[in-house]
Amino acid sequence: MVESTTARVLMDHDDVRRVVARLAHEVNDALQAAQRGPLGLDPSKLAIVGIRTGGAHLAFRLAEQLGIVMGRVPEVGVLDITLYRDDVLSGAAMPILKGTEIDFDVDGRPIVLVDDVLFTGRTVRAALDALLDMGRPTCVLLAVLVDRGLRELPIAASFTGRAVETTRDERVDVHLVEEGATADQVVVRVARDRRAR
C-alpha cells in the first residue's frame, strides 16, 4: 500500500529546450576535437540513434539542433532494445516489439546514442548490444537528458543534460510533447511503500 507520493519538477519545457541545444554544442565540440585527434573522426558521418521511446524523441530534437550548429542535420535512427534487455524473460508479460528504424549503415560512423534517463546502465548495455549487432561504428558516445546515478554497470554518459542524485525509491519521469504531454517536463517522484519498510 502506498503511504504518500511527492514530486518535484527537475526541468520545465524551457529547461529541456535549452539542455538539448547545449548538448548539440557539446557533441559538435567533441566531434571537432576528435577529428583533430588520433581517432580522426569524420563529423560528416555522424549519426544519431535514439533508444525507443523517450530517447527516440530526444534524438530527433538533438539532430535538429545539430543541424543548426553544424549546418547539416545528421541521419537519425531509432533502436528497439526489447529483446536485448536482461529482464525480458523475468516473468513479466510478453514484450511488445515496436521495431528498430535505422536506415543507414552504422559501420565506420561515429554514433551518438540518446536516452532520456540514465539509471542502472542496463538499458544502455542492451542498446550497445543491439547496435553492435548491426555493425561496427567508429565510436559510440552516449547523450542523456538526465543522469540519476545509482549505476549497476560501469557505464557513463559522454554528454549529460542534468545530473541529479536520487534514491532507489524515486522515479525520474520525462514527459515530452511527442508522447502527448501538454509541455515538456522532467519530474522526480518519491513513493513511500509501507511494505518496503
Rosetta constraint file for C-alpha pairs under 8 A:
AtomPair CA 1 CA 193 HARMONIC 6.04 0.50
AtomPair CA 1 CA 194 HARMONIC 6.16 0.50
AtomPair CA 1 CA 195 HARMONIC 7.04 0.50
AtomPair CA 2 CA 191 HARMONIC 6.81 0.50
AtomPair CA 2 CA 192 HARMONIC 6.08 0.50
AtomPair CA 2 CA 193 HARMONIC 4.74 0.50
AtomPair CA 2 CA 194 HARMONIC 6.51 0.50
AtomPair CA 3 CA 191 HARMONIC 7.54 0.50
AtomPair CA 3 CA 192 HARMONIC 5.73 0.50
AtomPair CA 3 CA 193 HARMONIC 5.84 0.50
AtomPair CA 3 CA 194 HARMONIC 6.35 0.50
AtomPair CA 4 CA 191 HARMONIC 6.03 0.50
AtomPair CA 4 CA 192 HARMONIC 5.76 0.50
AtomPair CA 4 CA 193 HARMONIC 7.79 0.50
AtomPair CA 5 CA 189 HARMONIC 6.97 0.50
AtomPair CA 5 CA 190 HARMONIC 5.59 0.50
AtomPair CA 5 CA 191 HARMONIC 4.62 0.50
AtomPair CA 5 CA 192 HARMONIC 6.64 0.50
AtomPair CA 6 CA 189 HARMONIC 5.68 0.50
AtomPair CA 6 CA 190 HARMONIC 5.26 0.50
AtomPair CA 6 CA 191 HARMONIC 6.78 0.50
AtomPair CA 7 CA 187 HARMONIC 6.50 0.50
AtomPair CA 7 CA 188 HARMONIC 5.52 0.50
AtomPair CA 7 CA 189 HARMONIC 4.25 0.50
AtomPair CA 7 CA 190 HARMONIC 6.23 0.50
AtomPair CA 8 CA 187 HARMONIC 5.63 0.50
AtomPair CA 8 CA 188 HARMONIC 5.35 0.50
AtomPair CA 8 CA 189 HARMONIC 6.57 0.50
AtomPair CA 9 CA 185 HARMONIC 7.18 0.50
AtomPair CA 9 CA 186 HARMONIC 6.00 0.50
AtomPair CA 9 CA 187 HARMONIC 4.48 0.50
AtomPair CA 9 CA 188 HARMONIC 6.39 0.50
AtomPair CA 10 CA 185 HARMONIC 7.66 0.50
AtomPair CA 10 CA 186 HARMONIC 5.36 0.50
AtomPair CA 10 CA 187 HARMONIC 5.40 0.50
AtomPair CA 10 CA 188 HARMONIC 6.57 0.50
AtomPair CA 11 CA 15 HARMONIC 5.35 0.50
AtomPair CA 11 CA 16 HARMONIC 6.27 0.50
AtomPair CA 11 CA 185 HARMONIC 5.58 0.50
AtomPair CA 11 CA 186 HARMONIC 4.90 0.50
AtomPair CA 11 CA 187 HARMONIC 7.07 0.50
AtomPair CA 12 CA 16 HARMONIC 6.29 0.50
AtomPair CA 12 CA 183 HARMONIC 7.85 0.50
AtomPair CA 12 CA 184 HARMONIC 6.10 0.50
AtomPair CA 12 CA 185 HARMONIC 4.58 0.50
AtomPair CA 12 CA 186 HARMONIC 6.49 0.50
AtomPair CA 13 CA 17 HARMONIC 6.36 0.50
AtomPair CA 13 CA 183 HARMONIC 5.79 0.50
AtomPair CA 13 CA 184 HARMONIC 4.37 0.50
AtomPair CA 13 CA 185 HARMONIC 5.61 0.50
AtomPair CA 14 CA 18 HARMONIC 6.14 0.50
AtomPair CA 15 CA 19 HARMONIC 6.03 0.50
AtomPair CA 16 CA 20 HARMONIC 6.21 0.50
AtomPair CA 16 CA 145 HARMONIC 7.96 0.50
AtomPair CA 16 CA 184 HARMONIC 6.85 0.50
AtomPair CA 16 CA 185 HARMONIC 7.34 0.50
AtomPair CA 17 CA 21 HARMONIC 6.36 0.50
AtomPair CA 18 CA 22 HARMONIC 6.16 0.50
AtomPair CA 19 CA 23 HARMONIC 6.08 0.50
AtomPair CA 19 CA 145 HARMONIC 7.51 0.50
AtomPair CA 19 CA 161 HARMONIC 5.44 0.50
AtomPair CA 19 CA 162 HARMONIC 7.88 0.50
AtomPair CA 20 CA 24 HARMONIC 6.30 0.50
AtomPair CA 20 CA 58 HARMONIC 7.81 0.50
AtomPair CA 20 CA 61 HARMONIC 7.12 0.50
AtomPair CA 20 CA 62 HARMONIC 5.95 0.50
AtomPair CA 20 CA 65 HARMONIC 7.40 0.50
AtomPair CA 20 CA 145 HARMONIC 7.61 0.50
AtomPair CA 20 CA 161 HARMONIC 7.17 0.50
AtomPair CA 21 CA 25 HARMONIC 6.64 0.50
AtomPair CA 21 CA 62 HARMONIC 7.20 0.50
AtomPair CA 21 CA 65 HARMONIC 5.81 0.50
AtomPair CA 22 CA 26 HARMONIC 6.29 0.50
AtomPair CA 22 CA 161 HARMONIC 7.88 0.50
AtomPair CA 23 CA 27 HARMONIC 6.07 0.50
AtomPair CA 23 CA 62 HARMONIC 7.41 0.50
AtomPair CA 23 CA 143 HARMONIC 7.63 0.50
AtomPair CA 23 CA 159 HARMONIC 6.55 0.50
AtomPair CA 23 CA 160 HARMONIC 7.39 0.50
AtomPair CA 23 CA 161 HARMONIC 6.66 0.50
AtomPair CA 24 CA 28 HARMONIC 6.15 0.50
AtomPair CA 24 CA 62 HARMONIC 5.99 0.50
AtomPair CA 24 CA 63 HARMONIC 7.74 0.50
AtomPair CA 24 CA 65 HARMONIC 5.82 0.50
AtomPair CA 24 CA 66 HARMONIC 5.18 0.50
AtomPair CA 24 CA 69 HARMONIC 7.13 0.50
AtomPair CA 25 CA 29 HARMONIC 6.09 0.50
AtomPair CA 25 CA 66 HARMONIC 7.35 0.50
AtomPair CA 25 CA 69 HARMONIC 6.68 0.50
AtomPair CA 26 CA 30 HARMONIC 6.12 0.50
AtomPair CA 26 CA 159 HARMONIC 7.15 0.50
AtomPair CA 27 CA 31 HARMONIC 6.16 0.50
AtomPair CA 27 CA 159 HARMONIC 7.39 0.50
AtomPair CA 28 CA 32 HARMONIC 6.17 0.50
AtomPair CA 28 CA 66 HARMONIC 7.26 0.50
AtomPair CA 28 CA 69 HARMONIC 7.31 0.50
AtomPair CA 28 CA 70 HARMONIC 7.00 0.50
AtomPair CA 29 CA 33 HARMONIC 6.23 0.50
AtomPair CA 30 CA 34 HARMONIC 6.05 0.50
AtomPair CA 31 CA 35 HARMONIC 5.99 0.50
AtomPair CA 31 CA 41 HARMONIC 6.92 0.50
AtomPair CA 31 CA 42 HARMONIC 7.75 0.50
AtomPair CA 31 CA 43 HARMONIC 5.84 0.50
AtomPair CA 32 CA 36 HARMONIC 6.67 0.50
AtomPair CA 32 CA 43 HARMONIC 7.05 0.50
AtomPair CA 33 CA 37 HARMONIC 6.17 0.50
AtomPair CA 34 CA 38 HARMONIC 7.24 0.50
AtomPair CA 34 CA 39 HARMONIC 6.19 0.50
AtomPair CA 34 CA 40 HARMONIC 5.95 0.50
AtomPair CA 34 CA 41 HARMONIC 5.60 0.50
AtomPair CA 35 CA 39 HARMONIC 6.87 0.50
AtomPair CA 35 CA 40 HARMONIC 4.34 0.50
AtomPair CA 35 CA 41 HARMONIC 4.46 0.50
AtomPair CA 35 CA 42 HARMONIC 5.94 0.50
AtomPair CA 35 CA 43 HARMONIC 7.07 0.50
AtomPair CA 36 CA 40 HARMONIC 5.86 0.50
AtomPair CA 36 CA 41 HARMONIC 7.82 0.50
AtomPair CA 37 CA 41 HARMONIC 7.92 0.50
AtomPair CA 41 CA 110 HARMONIC 7.02 0.50
AtomPair CA 41 CA 138 HARMONIC 7.63 0.50
AtomPair CA 42 CA 46 HARMONIC 7.31 0.50
AtomPair CA 42 CA 109 HARMONIC 7.83 0.50
AtomPair CA 42 CA 110 HARMONIC 7.68 0.50
AtomPair CA 43 CA 110 HARMONIC 7.59 0.50
AtomPair CA 44 CA 74 HARMONIC 7.73 0.50
AtomPair CA 45 CA 74 HARMONIC 7.72 0.50
AtomPair CA 45 CA 109 HARMONIC 5.49 0.50
AtomPair CA 45 CA 110 HARMONIC 6.59 0.50
AtomPair CA 46 CA 74 HARMONIC 5.95 0.50
AtomPair CA 46 CA 75 HARMONIC 7.35 0.50
AtomPair CA 46 CA 109 HARMONIC 6.04 0.50
AtomPair CA 46 CA 110 HARMONIC 5.07 0.50
AtomPair CA 46 CA 111 HARMONIC 5.91 0.50
AtomPair CA 46 CA 112 HARMONIC 7.58 0.50
AtomPair CA 47 CA 74 HARMONIC 5.34 0.50
AtomPair CA 47 CA 75 HARMONIC 4.93 0.50
AtomPair CA 47 CA 76 HARMONIC 5.85 0.50
AtomPair CA 47 CA 77 HARMONIC 7.71 0.50
AtomPair CA 47 CA 106 HARMONIC 7.99 0.50
AtomPair CA 47 CA 109 HARMONIC 7.07 0.50
AtomPair CA 47 CA 110 HARMONIC 6.54 0.50
AtomPair CA 47 CA 111 HARMONIC 5.05 0.50
AtomPair CA 47 CA 112 HARMONIC 6.46 0.50
AtomPair CA 48 CA 59 HARMONIC 6.15 0.50
AtomPair CA 48 CA 60 HARMONIC 7.94 0.50
AtomPair CA 48 CA 63 HARMONIC 6.72 0.50
AtomPair CA 48 CA 74 HARMONIC 6.70 0.50
AtomPair CA 48 CA 75 HARMONIC 6.23 0.50
AtomPair CA 48 CA 76 HARMONIC 4.73 0.50
AtomPair CA 48 CA 77 HARMONIC 6.29 0.50
AtomPair CA 48 CA 111 HARMONIC 5.73 0.50
AtomPair CA 48 CA 112 HARMONIC 4.88 0.50
AtomPair CA 48 CA 113 HARMONIC 6.14 0.50
AtomPair CA 48 CA 114 HARMONIC 7.27 0.50
AtomPair CA 49 CA 56 HARMONIC 7.21 0.50
AtomPair CA 49 CA 59 HARMONIC 6.30 0.50
AtomPair CA 49 CA 76 HARMONIC 5.67 0.50
AtomPair CA 49 CA 77 HARMONIC 4.64 0.50
AtomPair CA 49 CA 78 HARMONIC 5.46 0.50
AtomPair CA 49 CA 79 HARMONIC 6.63 0.50
AtomPair CA 49 CA 102 HARMONIC 7.88 0.50
AtomPair CA 49 CA 111 HARMONIC 6.88 0.50
AtomPair CA 49 CA 112 HARMONIC 6.14 0.50
AtomPair CA 49 CA 113 HARMONIC 4.88 0.50
AtomPair CA 49 CA 114 HARMONIC 6.06 0.50
AtomPair CA 50 CA 54 HARMONIC 7.89 0.50
AtomPair CA 50 CA 55 HARMONIC 4.59 0.50
AtomPair CA 50 CA 56 HARMONIC 3.91 0.50
AtomPair CA 50 CA 57 HARMONIC 7.20 0.50
AtomPair CA 50 CA 58 HARMONIC 7.02 0.50
AtomPair CA 50 CA 59 HARMONIC 4.91 0.50
AtomPair CA 50 CA 60 HARMONIC 7.82 0.50
AtomPair CA 50 CA 76 HARMONIC 7.65 0.50
AtomPair CA 50 CA 77 HARMONIC 6.33 0.50
AtomPair CA 50 CA 78 HARMONIC 4.88 0.50
AtomPair CA 50 CA 79 HARMONIC 6.05 0.50
AtomPair CA 50 CA 113 HARMONIC 5.80 0.50
AtomPair CA 50 CA 114 HARMONIC 4.58 0.50
AtomPair CA 50 CA 115 HARMONIC 6.15 0.50
AtomPair CA 51 CA 55 HARMONIC 4.61 0.50
AtomPair CA 51 CA 56 HARMONIC 5.33 0.50
AtomPair CA 51 CA 78 HARMONIC 5.99 0.50
AtomPair CA 51 CA 79 HARMONIC 4.98 0.50
AtomPair CA 51 CA 80 HARMONIC 6.41 0.50
AtomPair CA 51 CA 81 HARMONIC 7.28 0.50
AtomPair CA 51 CA 113 HARMONIC 7.25 0.50
AtomPair CA 51 CA 114 HARMONIC 6.10 0.50
AtomPair CA 51 CA 115 HARMONIC 5.55 0.50
AtomPair CA 51 CA 127 HARMONIC 7.00 0.50
AtomPair CA 52 CA 56 HARMONIC 5.04 0.50
AtomPair CA 52 CA 78 HARMONIC 6.14 0.50
AtomPair CA 52 CA 79 HARMONIC 5.73 0.50
AtomPair CA 52 CA 80 HARMONIC 5.48 0.50
AtomPair CA 52 CA 81 HARMONIC 7.51 0.50
AtomPair CA 53 CA 57 HARMONIC 6.89 0.50
AtomPair CA 54 CA 58 HARMONIC 6.48 0.50
AtomPair CA 54 CA 115 HARMONIC 6.50 0.50
AtomPair CA 54 CA 116 HARMONIC 5.45 0.50
AtomPair CA 54 CA 174 HARMONIC 7.51 0.50
AtomPair CA 54 CA 176 HARMONIC 7.74 0.50
AtomPair CA 55 CA 59 HARMONIC 5.96 0.50
AtomPair CA 55 CA 114 HARMONIC 5.18 0.50
AtomPair CA 55 CA 115 HARMONIC 3.76 0.50
AtomPair CA 55 CA 116 HARMONIC 4.92 0.50
AtomPair CA 55 CA 144 HARMONIC 7.97 0.50
AtomPair CA 56 CA 60 HARMONIC 6.58 0.50
AtomPair CA 56 CA 77 HARMONIC 7.78 0.50
AtomPair CA 56 CA 78 HARMONIC 5.64 0.50
AtomPair CA 56 CA 79 HARMONIC 7.74 0.50
AtomPair CA 56 CA 114 HARMONIC 7.14 0.50
AtomPair CA 56 CA 115 HARMONIC 7.27 0.50
AtomPair CA 57 CA 61 HARMONIC 6.50 0.50
AtomPair CA 57 CA 178 HARMONIC 6.89 0.50
AtomPair CA 58 CA 62 HARMONIC 6.00 0.50
AtomPair CA 58 CA 114 HARMONIC 6.94 0.50
AtomPair CA 58 CA 115 HARMONIC 7.27 0.50
AtomPair CA 58 CA 116 HARMONIC 7.08 0.50
AtomPair CA 59 CA 63 HARMONIC 6.08 0.50
AtomPair CA 59 CA 76 HARMONIC 6.97 0.50
AtomPair CA 59 CA 113 HARMONIC 7.98 0.50
AtomPair CA 59 CA 114 HARMONIC 5.72 0.50
AtomPair CA 59 CA 115 HARMONIC 7.83 0.50
AtomPair CA 60 CA 64 HARMONIC 6.21 0.50
AtomPair CA 60 CA 76 HARMONIC 6.58 0.50
AtomPair CA 61 CA 65 HARMONIC 6.34 0.50
AtomPair CA 62 CA 66 HARMONIC 6.06 0.50
AtomPair CA 63 CA 67 HARMONIC 6.15 0.50
AtomPair CA 63 CA 73 HARMONIC 5.70 0.50
AtomPair CA 63 CA 74 HARMONIC 5.85 0.50
AtomPair CA 63 CA 75 HARMONIC 7.57 0.50
AtomPair CA 63 CA 76 HARMONIC 7.01 0.50
AtomPair CA 64 CA 68 HARMONIC 6.76 0.50
AtomPair CA 64 CA 73 HARMONIC 6.02 0.50
AtomPair CA 65 CA 69 HARMONIC 6.38 0.50
AtomPair CA 65 CA 73 HARMONIC 7.96 0.50
AtomPair CA 66 CA 70 HARMONIC 5.57 0.50
AtomPair CA 66 CA 71 HARMONIC 7.45 0.50
AtomPair CA 66 CA 72 HARMONIC 7.10 0.50
AtomPair CA 66 CA 73 HARMONIC 6.07 0.50
AtomPair CA 66 CA 74 HARMONIC 7.33 0.50
AtomPair CA 67 CA 71 HARMONIC 4.96 0.50
AtomPair CA 67 CA 72 HARMONIC 4.41 0.50
AtomPair CA 67 CA 73 HARMONIC 3.92 0.50
AtomPair CA 67 CA 74 HARMONIC 6.97 0.50
AtomPair CA 68 CA 72 HARMONIC 7.18 0.50
AtomPair CA 68 CA 73 HARMONIC 7.68 0.50
AtomPair CA 75 CA 104 HARMONIC 7.78 0.50
AtomPair CA 76 CA 102 HARMONIC 7.33 0.50
AtomPair CA 77 CA 100 HARMONIC 7.77 0.50
AtomPair CA 77 CA 101 HARMONIC 5.50 0.50
AtomPair CA 77 CA 102 HARMONIC 4.37 0.50
AtomPair CA 77 CA 103 HARMONIC 6.91 0.50
AtomPair CA 78 CA 100 HARMONIC 5.56 0.50
AtomPair CA 78 CA 101 HARMONIC 4.93 0.50
AtomPair CA 78 CA 102 HARMONIC 6.00 0.50
AtomPair CA 79 CA 99 HARMONIC 7.24 0.50
AtomPair CA 79 CA 100 HARMONIC 4.56 0.50
AtomPair CA 79 CA 101 HARMONIC 6.38 0.50
AtomPair CA 79 CA 102 HARMONIC 7.22 0.50
AtomPair CA 79 CA 127 HARMONIC 7.23 0.50
AtomPair CA 79 CA 130 HARMONIC 7.68 0.50
AtomPair CA 79 CA 131 HARMONIC 7.65 0.50
AtomPair CA 80 CA 97 HARMONIC 7.20 0.50
AtomPair CA 80 CA 98 HARMONIC 6.43 0.50
AtomPair CA 80 CA 99 HARMONIC 5.41 0.50
AtomPair CA 80 CA 100 HARMONIC 4.85 0.50
AtomPair CA 80 CA 127 HARMONIC 7.90 0.50
AtomPair CA 81 CA 85 HARMONIC 6.42 0.50
AtomPair CA 81 CA 123 HARMONIC 7.72 0.50
AtomPair CA 81 CA 126 HARMONIC 6.07 0.50
AtomPair CA 81 CA 127 HARMONIC 5.65 0.50
AtomPair CA 81 CA 130 HARMONIC 6.37 0.50
AtomPair CA 82 CA 88 HARMONIC 6.99 0.50
AtomPair CA 82 CA 95 HARMONIC 6.81 0.50
AtomPair CA 82 CA 96 HARMONIC 7.56 0.50
AtomPair CA 82 CA 97 HARMONIC 6.45 0.50
AtomPair CA 83 CA 88 HARMONIC 6.51 0.50
AtomPair CA 83 CA 95 HARMONIC 7.89 0.50
AtomPair CA 84 CA 88 HARMONIC 7.59 0.50
AtomPair CA 84 CA 126 HARMONIC 5.02 0.50
AtomPair CA 84 CA 127 HARMONIC 7.33 0.50
AtomPair CA 84 CA 129 HARMONIC 6.96 0.50
AtomPair CA 84 CA 130 HARMONIC 6.53 0.50
AtomPair CA 85 CA 122 HARMONIC 7.38 0.50
AtomPair CA 85 CA 123 HARMONIC 6.88 0.50
AtomPair CA 85 CA 126 HARMONIC 5.41 0.50
AtomPair CA 86 CA 122 HARMONIC 7.66 0.50
AtomPair CA 86 CA 126 HARMONIC 7.61 0.50
AtomPair CA 88 CA 92 HARMONIC 7.26 0.50
AtomPair CA 88 CA 95 HARMONIC 6.89 0.50
AtomPair CA 89 CA 94 HARMONIC 8.00 0.50
AtomPair CA 105 CA 134 HARMONIC 7.92 0.50
AtomPair CA 105 CA 135 HARMONIC 7.37 0.50
AtomPair CA 106 CA 111 HARMONIC 7.58 0.50
AtomPair CA 106 CA 134 HARMONIC 6.84 0.50
AtomPair CA 106 CA 135 HARMONIC 5.59 0.50
AtomPair CA 106 CA 136 HARMONIC 6.35 0.50
AtomPair CA 106 CA 137 HARMONIC 5.35 0.50
AtomPair CA 107 CA 135 HARMONIC 5.12 0.50
AtomPair CA 107 CA 136 HARMONIC 4.58 0.50
AtomPair CA 107 CA 137 HARMONIC 4.63 0.50
AtomPair CA 107 CA 138 HARMONIC 7.01 0.50
AtomPair CA 108 CA 136 HARMONIC 6.34 0.50
AtomPair CA 108 CA 137 HARMONIC 4.72 0.50
AtomPair CA 108 CA 138 HARMONIC 4.65 0.50
AtomPair CA 109 CA 137 HARMONIC 4.84 0.50
AtomPair CA 109 CA 138 HARMONIC 5.01 0.50
AtomPair CA 109 CA 139 HARMONIC 7.03 0.50
AtomPair CA 110 CA 137 HARMONIC 5.87 0.50
AtomPair CA 110 CA 138 HARMONIC 5.14 0.50
AtomPair CA 110 CA 139 HARMONIC 4.94 0.50
AtomPair CA 110 CA 140 HARMONIC 6.06 0.50
AtomPair CA 110 CA 141 HARMONIC 7.74 0.50
AtomPair CA 111 CA 137 HARMONIC 6.61 0.50
AtomPair CA 111 CA 138 HARMONIC 7.68 0.50
AtomPair CA 111 CA 139 HARMONIC 6.22 0.50
AtomPair CA 111 CA 140 HARMONIC 4.81 0.50
AtomPair CA 111 CA 141 HARMONIC 6.22 0.50
AtomPair CA 112 CA 140 HARMONIC 5.77 0.50
AtomPair CA 112 CA 141 HARMONIC 4.73 0.50
AtomPair CA 112 CA 142 HARMONIC 5.67 0.50
AtomPair CA 112 CA 143 HARMONIC 6.64 0.50
AtomPair CA 113 CA 140 HARMONIC 6.67 0.50
AtomPair CA 113 CA 141 HARMONIC 6.00 0.50
AtomPair CA 113 CA 142 HARMONIC 4.85 0.50
AtomPair CA 113 CA 143 HARMONIC 6.12 0.50
AtomPair CA 114 CA 142 HARMONIC 6.01 0.50
AtomPair CA 114 CA 143 HARMONIC 4.90 0.50
AtomPair CA 114 CA 144 HARMONIC 5.77 0.50
AtomPair CA 115 CA 142 HARMONIC 7.90 0.50
AtomPair CA 115 CA 143 HARMONIC 6.60 0.50
AtomPair CA 115 CA 144 HARMONIC 5.01 0.50
AtomPair CA 115 CA 145 HARMONIC 6.87 0.50
AtomPair CA 116 CA 144 HARMONIC 5.35 0.50
AtomPair CA 116 CA 145 HARMONIC 4.92 0.50
AtomPair CA 116 CA 146 HARMONIC 6.23 0.50
AtomPair CA 116 CA 174 HARMONIC 7.04 0.50
AtomPair CA 117 CA 144 HARMONIC 6.01 0.50
AtomPair CA 117 CA 145 HARMONIC 6.06 0.50
AtomPair CA 117 CA 146 HARMONIC 4.80 0.50
AtomPair CA 117 CA 147 HARMONIC 5.80 0.50
AtomPair CA 117 CA 148 HARMONIC 7.04 0.50
AtomPair CA 117 CA 172 HARMONIC 7.38 0.50
AtomPair CA 117 CA 174 HARMONIC 7.90 0.50
AtomPair CA 118 CA 124 HARMONIC 7.85 0.50
AtomPair CA 118 CA 144 HARMONIC 6.44 0.50
AtomPair CA 118 CA 146 HARMONIC 6.26 0.50
AtomPair CA 118 CA 147 HARMONIC 4.71 0.50
AtomPair CA 118 CA 148 HARMONIC 6.13 0.50
AtomPair CA 118 CA 149 HARMONIC 7.17 0.50
AtomPair CA 118 CA 157 HARMONIC 7.84 0.50
AtomPair CA 119 CA 147 HARMONIC 6.46 0.50
AtomPair CA 119 CA 148 HARMONIC 5.52 0.50
AtomPair CA 119 CA 149 HARMONIC 5.57 0.50
AtomPair CA 119 CA 150 HARMONIC 6.05 0.50
AtomPair CA 119 CA 151 HARMONIC 5.83 0.50
AtomPair CA 120 CA 149 HARMONIC 7.33 0.50
AtomPair CA 120 CA 150 HARMONIC 5.89 0.50
AtomPair CA 120 CA 151 HARMONIC 4.05 0.50
AtomPair CA 120 CA 152 HARMONIC 4.79 0.50
AtomPair CA 120 CA 153 HARMONIC 6.44 0.50
AtomPair CA 121 CA 125 HARMONIC 6.20 0.50
AtomPair CA 121 CA 151 HARMONIC 5.82 0.50
AtomPair CA 121 CA 152 HARMONIC 6.27 0.50
AtomPair CA 121 CA 153 HARMONIC 5.41 0.50
AtomPair CA 121 CA 154 HARMONIC 7.37 0.50
AtomPair CA 121 CA 155 HARMONIC 5.76 0.50
AtomPair CA 121 CA 156 HARMONIC 8.00 0.50
AtomPair CA 122 CA 126 HARMONIC 6.20 0.50
AtomPair CA 122 CA 152 HARMONIC 7.54 0.50
AtomPair CA 122 CA 153 HARMONIC 6.89 0.50
AtomPair CA 123 CA 127 HARMONIC 6.16 0.50
AtomPair CA 124 CA 128 HARMONIC 6.09 0.50
AtomPair CA 124 CA 155 HARMONIC 7.74 0.50
AtomPair CA 125 CA 129 HARMONIC 6.33 0.50
AtomPair CA 125 CA 155 HARMONIC 7.93 0.50
AtomPair CA 126 CA 130 HARMONIC 6.24 0.50
AtomPair CA 127 CA 131 HARMONIC 5.99 0.50
AtomPair CA 128 CA 132 HARMONIC 5.94 0.50
AtomPair CA 129 CA 133 HARMONIC 6.25 0.50
AtomPair CA 130 CA 134 HARMONIC 6.90 0.50
AtomPair CA 131 CA 135 HARMONIC 6.92 0.50
AtomPair CA 132 CA 136 HARMONIC 5.84 0.50
AtomPair CA 132 CA 137 HARMONIC 7.64 0.50
AtomPair CA 141 CA 157 HARMONIC 7.43 0.50
AtomPair CA 141 CA 158 HARMONIC 5.72 0.50
AtomPair CA 141 CA 159 HARMONIC 7.90 0.50
AtomPair CA 142 CA 156 HARMONIC 7.68 0.50
AtomPair CA 142 CA 157 HARMONIC 4.93 0.50
AtomPair CA 142 CA 158 HARMONIC 5.06 0.50
AtomPair CA 142 CA 159 HARMONIC 6.29 0.50
AtomPair CA 143 CA 157 HARMONIC 5.87 0.50
AtomPair CA 143 CA 158 HARMONIC 5.95 0.50
AtomPair CA 143 CA 159 HARMONIC 4.54 0.50
AtomPair CA 143 CA 160 HARMONIC 5.90 0.50
AtomPair CA 143 CA 161 HARMONIC 7.87 0.50
AtomPair CA 144 CA 157 HARMONIC 6.65 0.50
AtomPair CA 144 CA 159 HARMONIC 6.39 0.50
AtomPair CA 144 CA 160 HARMONIC 5.15 0.50
AtomPair CA 144 CA 161 HARMONIC 6.19 0.50
AtomPair CA 145 CA 160 HARMONIC 5.97 0.50
AtomPair CA 145 CA 161 HARMONIC 4.50 0.50
AtomPair CA 145 CA 162 HARMONIC 6.24 0.50
AtomPair CA 146 CA 160 HARMONIC 6.42 0.50
AtomPair CA 146 CA 161 HARMONIC 5.69 0.50
AtomPair CA 146 CA 162 HARMONIC 4.87 0.50
AtomPair CA 146 CA 163 HARMONIC 5.70 0.50
AtomPair CA 146 CA 164 HARMONIC 7.25 0.50
AtomPair CA 147 CA 157 HARMONIC 7.83 0.50
AtomPair CA 147 CA 160 HARMONIC 6.56 0.50
AtomPair CA 147 CA 161 HARMONIC 7.69 0.50
AtomPair CA 147 CA 162 HARMONIC 6.29 0.50
AtomPair CA 147 CA 163 HARMONIC 4.65 0.50
AtomPair CA 147 CA 164 HARMONIC 6.27 0.50
AtomPair CA 148 CA 163 HARMONIC 5.92 0.50
AtomPair CA 148 CA 164 HARMONIC 4.98 0.50
AtomPair CA 148 CA 165 HARMONIC 5.57 0.50
AtomPair CA 148 CA 166 HARMONIC 5.80 0.50
AtomPair CA 148 CA 172 HARMONIC 7.68 0.50
AtomPair CA 149 CA 163 HARMONIC 7.66 0.50
AtomPair CA 149 CA 164 HARMONIC 7.14 0.50
AtomPair CA 149 CA 165 HARMONIC 6.12 0.50
AtomPair CA 149 CA 166 HARMONIC 6.77 0.50
AtomPair CA 150 CA 166 HARMONIC 7.55 0.50
AtomPair CA 150 CA 167 HARMONIC 7.60 0.50
AtomPair CA 150 CA 168 HARMONIC 7.71 0.50
AtomPair CA 151 CA 155 HARMONIC 7.39 0.50
AtomPair CA 166 CA 170 HARMONIC 6.33 0.50
AtomPair CA 169 CA 190 HARMONIC 6.10 0.50
AtomPair CA 169 CA 191 HARMONIC 6.32 0.50
AtomPair CA 169 CA 192 HARMONIC 7.03 0.50
AtomPair CA 170 CA 188 HARMONIC 6.62 0.50
AtomPair CA 170 CA 189 HARMONIC 5.44 0.50
AtomPair CA 170 CA 190 HARMONIC 4.47 0.50
AtomPair CA 170 CA 191 HARMONIC 6.59 0.50
AtomPair CA 171 CA 188 HARMONIC 5.59 0.50
AtomPair CA 171 CA 189 HARMONIC 5.14 0.50
AtomPair CA 171 CA 190 HARMONIC 6.52 0.50
AtomPair CA 172 CA 186 HARMONIC 6.92 0.50
AtomPair CA 172 CA 187 HARMONIC 5.72 0.50
AtomPair CA 172 CA 188 HARMONIC 4.54 0.50
AtomPair CA 172 CA 189 HARMONIC 6.43 0.50
AtomPair CA 173 CA 186 HARMONIC 5.69 0.50
AtomPair CA 173 CA 187 HARMONIC 5.21 0.50
AtomPair CA 173 CA 188 HARMONIC 6.33 0.50
AtomPair CA 173 CA 189 HARMONIC 7.57 0.50
AtomPair CA 174 CA 184 HARMONIC 7.61 0.50
AtomPair CA 174 CA 185 HARMONIC 6.04 0.50
AtomPair CA 174 CA 186 HARMONIC 4.51 0.50
AtomPair CA 174 CA 187 HARMONIC 6.53 0.50
AtomPair CA 175 CA 179 HARMONIC 7.16 0.50
AtomPair CA 175 CA 181 HARMONIC 5.84 0.50
AtomPair CA 175 CA 183 HARMONIC 7.53 0.50
AtomPair CA 175 CA 184 HARMONIC 5.43 0.50
AtomPair CA 175 CA 185 HARMONIC 5.12 0.50
AtomPair CA 175 CA 186 HARMONIC 6.13 0.50
AtomPair CA 176 CA 180 HARMONIC 6.84 0.50
AtomPair CA 176 CA 181 HARMONIC 5.44 0.50
AtomPair CA 176 CA 182 HARMONIC 7.95 0.50
AtomPair CA 176 CA 183 HARMONIC 6.54 0.50
AtomPair CA 176 CA 184 HARMONIC 4.52 0.50
AtomPair CA 176 CA 185 HARMONIC 6.66 0.50
AtomPair CA 177 CA 181 HARMONIC 4.43 0.50
AtomPair CA 177 CA 182 HARMONIC 5.85 0.50
AtomPair CA 177 CA 183 HARMONIC 5.53 0.50
AtomPair CA 177 CA 184 HARMONIC 5.74 0.50
AtomPair CA 192 CA 196 HARMONIC 7.81 0.50
AtomPair CA 193 CA 197 HARMONIC 7.17 0.50
